[in-house]
Amino acid sequence: MALGFHYSTLLSRIRMAIPSLPMPVPSTPLPAAPPADHETPHWLFRYVFSQDPKTIAKQYLLTGMAWALVAGTLSTLFRLQLG
């Protein structure tokens, strides 16, 4: 290479410089999962408040199409009024 070093040696030096810390072991057991007595939210609530990128993309697409429909309707009404 033109720079005179390899990325593998650079990574090994970085790994040697940063010692790995042992993972702490919990002294008490983890709590059990909460009971499933709650209902799942309604699909509309999950859709409107979703953080999933695919759902947000669908929302963006549907909103854009709705506004295009509103704009087309208004432009048609304006042309009919002038005409």
C-alpha positions as CSV (number, residue, x, y, z in Angstrom):
1,M,0.0,0.0,0.0
2,A,1.1,3.6,-0.5
3,L,0.8,4.5,3.2
4,G,3.0,1.7,4.3
5,F,0.6,0.0,6.8
6,H,-2.2,-2.5,6.7
7,Y,-5.6,-2.0,8.2
8,S,-5.3,-5.4,9.9
9,T,-2.2,-4.3,11.9
10,L,-3.9,-1.0,12.8
11,L,-7.0,-2.8,14.1
12,S,-4.9,-5.2,16.1
13,R,-3.0,-2.3,17.7
14,I,-6.3,-0.6,18.6
15,R,-7.6,-3.8,20.1
16,M,-4.4,-4.2,22.2
17,A,-4.7,-0.6,23.4
18,I,-8.3,-1.0,24.6
19,P,-8.5,-3.8,27.1
20,S,-11.8,-5.7,27.0
21,L,-13.8,-5.3,30.2
22,P,-15.5,-8.4,31.7
23,M,-19.3,-8.3,31.6
24,P,-20.9,-7.8,35.0
25,V,-22.9,-10.7,36.3
26,P,-26.2,-9.7,37.9
27,S,-26.3,-10.7,41.5
28,T,-30.1,-11.1,41.4
29,P,-32.1,-12.9,38.7
30,L,-33.8,-10.8,36.1
31,P,-37.5,-10.1,36.7
32,A,-40.0,-12.2,34.8
33,A,-41.8,-10.8,31.8
34,P,-44.9,-8.7,32.7
35,P,-48.2,-10.5,32.6
36,A,-50.0,-10.4,29.2
37,D,-53.2,-9.0,30.6
38,H,-53.0,-5.8,28.5
39,E,-54.6,-5.6,25.1
40,T,-52.6,-4.9,22.0
41,P,-53.2,-1.4,20.6
42,H,-55.7,-0.9,17.8
43,W,-54.2,-1.1,14.4
44,L,-55.0,2.6,13.7
45,F,-53.1,3.6,16.8
46,R,-50.1,1.5,15.8
47,Y,-50.2,2.9,12.3
48,V,-50.4,6.6,13.3
49,F,-47.8,6.5,16.0
50,S,-45.4,4.0,14.3
51,Q,-41.7,4.5,14.3
52,D,-41.1,1.8,11.7
53,P,-39.4,3.4,8.6
54,K,-41.5,1.3,6.1
55,T,-44.7,2.5,7.8
56,I,-43.5,6.1,7.8
57,A,-42.8,5.8,4.1
58,K,-46.3,4.5,3.4
59,Q,-47.7,7.4,5.5
60,Y,-45.6,9.9,3.5
61,L,-46.7,8.4,0.2
62,L,-50.4,8.4,1.1
63,T,-50.2,12.0,2.4
64,G,-48.5,13.1,-0.8
65,M,-51.2,11.4,-2.9
66,A,-54.0,12.9,-0.9
67,W,-52.6,16.4,-1.2
68,A,-52.1,15.9,-5.0
69,L,-55.8,14.8,-5.2
70,V,-56.8,18.0,-3.3
71,A,-54.7,20.2,-5.5
72,G,-56.0,18.6,-8.7
73,T,-59.6,19.1,-7.5
74,L,-59.0,22.7,-6.6
75,S,-57.3,23.4,-9.9
76,T,-60.2,21.9,-11.8
77,L,-62.7,24.0,-9.8
78,F,-60.7,27.1,-10.6
79,R,-60.6,26.3,-14.3
80,L,-64.4,25.7,-14.3
81,Q,-65.0,29.0,-12.6
82,L,-62.9,30.9,-15.2
83,G,-64.2,29.0,-18.1
